[in-house]
Structures are given as structure tokens and as C-alpha cells.
Amino acid sequence: QVQLVPSGGGLVQAGGSLRLSCAASGRTFSSYAMGWFRQAPGKEREFVATISWSGGSTYYADSVKGRFTISRDNTKITVYLQMNKLKPEDTAVYYCAAGNYGPYIRNYDYWGQGTQVTVSS
């Protein structure tokens, strides 16, 4: 069992930066790939980024590639999402998840509660 607690959301102006964190509990954290997803009002949840259990592989949605960076610290059992050059269209509730590496919701078994990110124009 893995419990995930995200933090770091907030309100930022377009062009600004935020860093999301997702703290995990459970001794098996390091064996899971981690992912970030987001859901904007009226839209389906969509993939943002994923990182392998070792941190050696990452994959991003085209919409965030070059602006967002996913990383993890297995000693702190935390995964991060550094978001730079934010755009109003990045506004959404962001979710972290643990499971198998990949961009699909079905890959992930454990989900944290969302954290709101709002980007003003």
C-alpha cells in the first residue's frame, strides 16, 4: 500500500514557476514508477509526466515538454514536478500517482488527492 500526499500548488502569473511535491508513505515506494496527471474543469484527466522507479527514464506530454521536469528522491520517498514558463492552459488540479511506467491512467494503482495550480494571464 502506498499513500501519496501532494503539495506545492498555488496561484502564479503566466511565465512563472511552481514546484509540486508528492510525499509517499510505504516501504515499496522505490519499486514504483511515479506519474503526474492533471484535470482542468470540464475536461478529462490527462497525462503530464512519468518517471521510472530508478529515475533513469522520464517521459512527458508534448504540451509540457521542455517546460516541466519530473524527478524523484527515493531516500525522501518524494517525487517532484518542477513547472517553468507556466501558461494559463496549465491551470488544473494536479494528481500524483504510483504504479507502472507509462502515460496511461490504467498504469497507476495509487493516487494522491489533487493540488490546485492556477496560472493567471
Disulfide bonds with the S-S distance in Angstrom:
Cys22-Cys96 2.02
